[in-house]
Amino acid sequence: MGKLFIVIGVVFIIIGMLWGIFGRLPGDISFKKGNVSFHFPIMTSIVVSIILSVILFIIGKFR
């Protein structure tokens, strides 16, 4: 169980570092009108989902 938490922590650290690079990809929806701004990172969410799926698939193969 401890190893799982370490792996999850490392994955979150990697995602945090990549978030700065891929923070606003083409395909993300952003609106700004006056004082209100809305940002829906749909493409970023898809990329993060694919990366996590690959990582978890690889971890599952080695178990």
N, C-alpha and C positions, 0 to 999 in steps of 0.2 A: 504494500500500500504506500509506503514511503517513497519508493522508486517512481510510482505513478505520479505523486505530487511533484517530485523533482522534474519529471518529464513535462508535466503540464506547465510548471513554472518557466522552464526553458522555452517552451513553445510560446507562452505569453510574452516573454522578453523578446523573442525573435519577431513576433507580430508587432510589438510596440516599436521596434527599430524599423521594420518595413513600413509601418503606418506613416512615418515621417516622409518616406520616399514616395509611397503610393497613396498619399492622403487624398488627393483629388484626381482621380482618373477621368479620362473622357468617358462619358456615359453616366457620371454622377449628376444628379439633378440639384441645381441651386437656384434659388430665387431670392432677390433682395428688393424690398420695396419700403422706402422710408426707414423706420426704425426696426422693421421686422425682416429677419433673414431666415430662410429655410434651406437646409441642406440634407438631401437624401442620398447617401453613398451606395447606390445600387450596384454599380460596377465594382467598387471596392469590396462590397460584401460578397459578391460572386467570386472574386479572386481569393479572398481570405477563405471562403468555404472550400474552394478547390484545393488550396494549399493544405488546409487542415485535413481534408479527406485523404489526400496523398500521404501525409505524415501518419495519420492513424491507420491507414492501410498497411504502410510499411511496418509500423509497430506491431500490428496484428499478424503479419507474416512471420515475424521473428519470435512470436510467443509459442 
